[in-house]
Amino acid sequence: MPVQTSIQPEDNFIYSRYLGQVTLAQIRNSMIQTYTSCTYRPGMVEIDDLREISKLDLRFAGVLHITRSLVRHHKAQGTQPKVALIRGSDMTYGVARMFQNLMTAEMPEAEIDIVRSEEDAQATLGLRKGALGGLTQAAKAHRRSAHR
C-alpha cells in the first residue's frame, strides 16, 4: 500500500507514510478515506512522511489539484491547515516546496513546514514528545532493512 495513514484522535494528528511508487490517484484516495473516517476531527494537524518514496508520479497539475482540494476542505471545515512534511530525497524536497508555495499562495494562513525528522515534525506541530511512538518505529525498521 503506497500510502499508509494513521489517525490519532487522542493526540489530534494524522500521520501519513508514503512508500515506493506513489501516484496522484493514491494520494487522492488516501485523502478521501482520511477526511471521511469516523476518527477524523476538523483541525487535526498532519504529518506527511515522504522519506520512503522511490518514485512520485505527480506533476505540477497534480500538486495543484491536491492543494486546491485541501484548501476547499479546510475552508468548508473552518480550519487552517497545519502540516509538517518530512522530506527525504531532493525530489521529495522539491515537491514539498512546490506544495508549500502553492498552499500559502492559496491560503496564506496555512502553516506548511518541511522538516528532516519525526522529532522536528513533532516540535513544529506542538505535539508531545514521543507522540509518533510506534508509528515511526515500523518505518525505521523498514528503512534499516532496505539499506542492507
C-alpha positions as semicolon CSV with decimal commas, in nm:
position;residue;x (nm);y (nm);z (nm)
1;M;0,000;0,000;0,000
2;P;0,175;0,320;-0,117
3;V;0,004;0,550;0,137
4;Q;-0,046;0,433;0,495
5;T;-0,241;0,670;0,717
6;S;-0,300;0,658;1,089
7;I;-0,541;0,897;1,259
8;Q;-0,455;0,966;1,624
9;P;-0,754;1,144;1,781
10;E;-0,608;1,130;2,134
11;D;-0,314;1,348;2,021
12;N;-0,508;1,533;1,747
13;F;-0,290;1,442;1,450
14;I;-0,281;1,243;1,127
15;Y;0,035;1,056;1,022
16;S;0,067;0,952;0,657
17;R;0,360;0,745;0,535
18;Y;0,430;0,725;0,161
19;L;0,605;0,413;0,031
20;G;0,760;0,318;-0,302
21;Q;0,590;0,443;-0,616
22;V;0,313;0,692;-0,538
23;T;0,054;0,835;-0,779
24;L;-0,195;1,124;-0,768
25;A;-0,485;0,876;-0,757
26;Q;-0,339;0,705;-0,450
27;I;-0,289;1,037;-0,271
28;R;-0,642;1,148;-0,361
29;N;-0,791;0,817;-0,237
30;S;-0,597;0,845;0,088
31;M;-0,726;1,199;0,143
32;I;-1,086;1,088;0,086
33;Q;-1,051;0,794;0,326
34;T;-0,886;1,013;0,590
35;Y;-1,134;1,301;0,579
36;T;-1,437;1,069;0,579
37;S;-1,309;0,847;0,860
38;C;-1,515;0,841;1,180
39;T;-1,194;0,908;1,379
40;Y;-1,108;1,227;1,184
41;R;-1,180;1,558;1,355
42;P;-1,155;1,902;1,189
43;G;-0,842;2,090;1,288
44;M;-0,614;1,789;1,328
45;V;-0,251;1,862;1,243
46;E;-0,088;1,646;0,978
47;I;0,248;1,478;0,930
48;D;0,332;1,351;0,583
49;D;0,641;1,127;0,583
50;L;0,791;1,138;0,232
51;R;1,121;0,965;0,311
52;E;1,035;0,627;0,158
53;I;0,906;0,744;-0,180
54;S;1,110;0,585;-0,458
55;K;0,908;0,731;-0,746
56;L;0,646;1,003;-0,741
57;D;0,415;1,009;-1,043
58;L;0,294;1,362;-0,979
59;R;0,328;1,666;-1,200
60;F;0,258;2,032;-1,126
61;A;-0,111;1,995;-1,219
62;G;-0,143;1,711;-0,968
63;V;0,019;1,911;-0,687
64;L;-0,214;2,200;-0,773
65;H;-0,515;1,965;-0,764
66;I;-0,416;1,835;-0,418
67;T;-0,358;2,191;-0,296
68;R;-0,696;2,317;-0,415
69;S;-0,872;2,011;-0,271
70;L;-0,713;2,076;0,068
71;V;-0,798;2,446;0,056
72;R;-1,165;2,364;-0,022
73;H;-1,170;2,106;0,258
74;H;-1,022;2,339;0,521
75;K;-1,239;2,635;0,420
76;A;-1,551;2,417;0,440
77;Q;-1,441;2,297;0,788
78;G;-1,345;2,646;0,903
79;T;-0,994;2,529;0,987
80;Q;-0,647;2,625;0,877
81;P;-0,403;2,356;0,767
82;K;-0,101;2,287;0,984
83;V;0,123;2,032;0,813
84;A;0,477;1,903;0,860
85;L;0,630;1,733;0,557
86;I;0,922;1,503;0,645
87;R;1,145;1,525;0,343
88;G;1,365;1,251;0,208
89;S;1,539;1,287;-0,126
90;D;1,596;1,604;-0,326
91;M;1,295;1,501;-0,536
92;T;1,059;1,488;-0,237
93;Y;1,204;1,814;-0,107
94;G;1,127;1,982;-0,441
95;V;0,768;1,854;-0,444
96;A;0,726;1,955;-0,079
97;R;0,846;2,310;-0,159
98;M;0,609;2,329;-0,456
99;F;0,318;2,221;-0,232
100;Q;0,426;2,465;0,042
101;N;0,437;2,757;-0,201
102;L;0,103;2,672;-0,363
103;M;-0,073;2,623;-0,028
104;T;0,047;2,952;0,117
105;A;-0,043;3,133;-0,207
106;E;-0,397;2,985;-0,200
107;M;-0,441;3,006;0,178
108;P;-0,190;3,244;0,343
109;E;-0,286;3,132;0,695
110;A;-0,175;2,774;0,618
111;E;0,128;2,655;0,814
112;I;0,327;2,416;0,596
113;D;0,672;2,321;0,725
114;I;0,935;2,099;0,565
115;V;1,140;1,910;0,821
116;R;1,404;1,634;0,827
117;S;1,281;1,406;1,106
118;E;0,980;1,294;1,305
119;E;1,124;1,477;1,608
120;D;1,131;1,801;1,407
121;A;0,773;1,735;1,291
122;Q;0,650;1,684;1,648
123;A;0,820;2,004;1,765
124;T;0,694;2,208;1,467
125;L;0,335;2,096;1,522
126;G;0,346;2,128;1,900
127;L;0,288;1,757;1,960
128;R;0,407;1,596;2,279
129;K;0,747;1,430;2,258
130;G;0,701;1,067;2,158
131;A;0,350;1,120;2,014
132;L;0,453;0,934;1,699
133;G;0,578;0,643;1,909
134;G;0,517;0,308;1,740
135;L;0,404;0,470;1,414
136;T;0,761;0,556;1,320
137;Q;0,927;0,251;1,476
138;A;0,797;0,030;1,194
139;A;0,912;0,288;0,939
140;K;1,263;0,300;1,090
141;A;1,290;-0,080;1,087
142;H;1,174;-0,084;0,723
143;R;1,433;0,179;0,623
144;R;1,715;-0,011;0,802
145;S;1,632;-0,338;0,629
146;A;1,607;-0,167;0,290
147;H;1,959;-0,022;0,327
148;R;2,127;-0,358;0,398
